[in-house]
Amino acid sequence: MTNNTKQQLNGLRTWIEIDSRAARRNYDTFRKLIGRKTKLWSVVKSNAYGHGLMVFSKLVQEFGVDGFCVDSLVEGLRLRKEGIRKPILVLGPTLPALYKEAAKRKITITISNFDALKALAREKQIPDFHIKIDTGMHRQGFYLDGLPKAIKEISRSKFLISKLKGIYTHFASAKDVNYPTYTEKQFAEFERAAALFKKAGFTNLVKHAAATGGALVNPKYHLDAVRIGIGLYGLWPSKELEVQLGGELTLHPVLSWRAVVCEVKKIKTGDYIGYDLSERAPKDMQMAIVPVGYWHGFPRALSSGAGTMTVRGKRARVLGKVSMDLTAIATVGGVCAAGDTATLVGKDGSEEISAAEAAARAGTIHYEFLTRLNPLIERILR
């Protein structure tokens, strides 16, 4: 740990570490995978999947990503405010009241329905936009049979024609090399959509379909750009892909979550621990108090031994219920002291708690676990 890192940690009860070297290795892996002809867009929506919107975005901008994908204009404006000049695409809906601001800040928005398209046509300042096509995710997007009408609406306005920069779709199930059937169906639908735009004279549109899973499953899905999210953070979209492709490429987890043990105390056999008297000490023992709870993003589902942390390289089970701001853990062999570091996610000596493990123990997926980490927790680059 550098002196600079120690200074950053001074006074922090809990913090999240972002490993710049791991992030760089992941970037290099995906850049090599997709080649130089395809643009690599970093998906930093939802506070960069919990990794810190600005910390991670500035880091991968240095690496050379070609652009960024965010969920909302709010996130895009934050990137612009903090000096990000690369292209930004808003994947989620943008309210018509914000179209003018998107145009002013040179942020590209997604148009995915006729109401939004008509509202856009009424604007005097029109931002660049991409059309999203629903090929089977059944979430945002125009259906194929509605595209002729959408193309007609766009073609009525020279301003809309000039501002349409791309078309894209999103795969619902690109997470298994051995079962590509539905993804293939979606991709064929997208190709038909692209042909409709080309026939109407839109020949220079950026076409994109693949997120991390699609990029890993088949290179033909790479097209003009790929939207890499979970992979840049060093995590696999699914266990299937990890098993199938883990021997060919390695992803390096970027995030570690740590906290300071704030108190160590003894409890006696039969003592109740925490809210609702949900657990009793089976013997005289020592426990440690860690100042994190479900407000920080450590799920209540990890109560009473469902969850673990590590201290001094050894596993320690959660005792009683996870509280809003505090969690009790059993010390290992009585070796623990106030001021020790507890690791909730990441490596601690020979022990490692992965985000996937922590999520599985909580009955969820690593996407949810990470994106629910409280954004007020300090993200520290190392």
Stockholm file with secondary structure:
# STOCKHOLM 1.0

chainA/1-382         MTNNTKQQLNGLRTWIEIDSRAARRNYDTFRKLIGRKTKLWSVVKSNAYGHGLMVFSKLVQEFGVDGFCVDSLVEGLRLRKEGIRKPILVLGPTLPALYKEAAKRKITITISNFDALKALAREKQIPDFHIKIDTGMHRQGFYLDGLPKAIKEISRSKFLISKLKGIYTHFASAKDVNYPTYTEKQFAEFERAAALFKKAGFTNLVKHAAATGGALVNPKYHLDAVRIGIGLYGLWPSKELEVQLGGELTLHPVLSWRAVVCEVKKIKTGDYIGYDLSERAPKDMQMAIVPVGYWHGFPRALSSGAGTMTVRGKRARVLGKVSMDLTAIATVGGVCAAGDTATLVGKDGSEEISAAEAAARAGTIHYEFLTRLNPLIERILR
#=GR chainA/1-382 SS CCHHHHHHHTTCSEEEEECHHHHHHHHHHHHHHHCSSSEEEEECHHHHHTTCHHHHHHHHHHHTCSEEEESSHHHHHHHHHTTCCSCEEECSCCCGGGHHHHHHTTCBEEECSHHHHHHHHTCSSCCCEEEEBCSSSCSSSBCGGGHHHHHHHHHTCHHHHHHEEEEECCCSCCCCTTCCHHHHHHHHHHHHHHHHHHHTTCCSCEEECCCHHHHHHCGGGCTTEEEECTTTTTCCSCHHHHHHHTTTCCCCCCEEEEEECCEEEEECTTCEESGGGCEECSSSEEEEEESCCTTTTCCGGGTTTTCEEEETTEEEEEESCCCSSCEEEECSTTCCCTTCEEEEEEEETTEEECHHHHHHHTTSCHHHHHHTSCTTSEEEEC
#=GC SS_cons         CCHHHHHHHTTCSEEEEECHHHHHHHHHHHHHHHCSSSEEEEECHHHHHTTCHHHHHHHHHHHTCSEEEESSHHHHHHHHHTTCCSCEEECSCCCGGGHHHHHHTTCBEEECSHHHHHHHHTCSSCCCEEEEBCSSSCSSSBCGGGHHHHHHHHHTCHHHHHHEEEEECCCSCCCCTTCCHHHHHHHHHHHHHHHHHHHTTCCSCEEECCCHHHHHHCGGGCTTEEEECTTTTTCCSCHHHHHHHTTTCCCCCCEEEEEECCEEEEECTTCEESGGGCEECSSSEEEEEESCCTTTTCCGGGTTTTCEEEETTEEEEEESCCCSSCEEEECSTTCCCTTCEEEEEEEETTEEECHHHHHHHTTSCHHHHHHTSCTTSEEEEC
//
